[in-house]
Amino acid sequence: MQYVDLSTPDGFRFVFRCERCGDGAASEWYAFNTAGYSPPPSGKARELLWLRQHKEAYARAESEARYEFNVCPVCGRRVCGGCYRVTDDGRGDMCRDCLKQEGRNPC
């Protein structure tokens, strides 16, 4: 899935993009948490903790983003609702590009 990483030293946010038009859906903000560590880690320990939390935040955000996009069964791209068409001819739903390739109206 295409995404932009907007994470900072203080927390994590990701914007996932439609693979057709590029529209994005932003994840919630996940704060970097040093709770439970006294004193808070610094240096390499802080970096390792940040990397672990970054990986966990990405997995959570990517899982949530799956509900924002549809997977075209023809080309396999993840596309937003505006780029995905539910057909009423019984031949399956797909992205606008694949509908065009089949000679059907993508609107």
Secondary structure as GFF3:
##gff-version 3
##sequence-region A 1 107
A	DSSP	beta_strand	3	5	.	.	.	ID=ss1
A	DSSP	beta_strand	11	12	.	.	.	ID=ss2
A	DSSP	beta_strand	14	17	.	.	.	ID=ss3
A	DSSP	beta_strand	24	26	.	.	.	ID=ss4
A	DSSP	beta_strand	30	31	.	.	.	ID=ss5
A	DSSP	alpha_helix	43	65	.	.	.	ID=ss6
A	DSSP	beta_strand	70	71	.	.	.	ID=ss7
A	DSSP	beta_strand	78	79	.	.	.	ID=ss8
A	DSSP	three_ten_helix	81	83	.	.	.	ID=ss9
A	DSSP	beta_strand	84	85	.	.	.	ID=ss10
A	DSSP	beta_strand	94	95	.	.	.	ID=ss11
A	DSSP	alpha_helix	96	101	.	.	.	ID=ss12
###
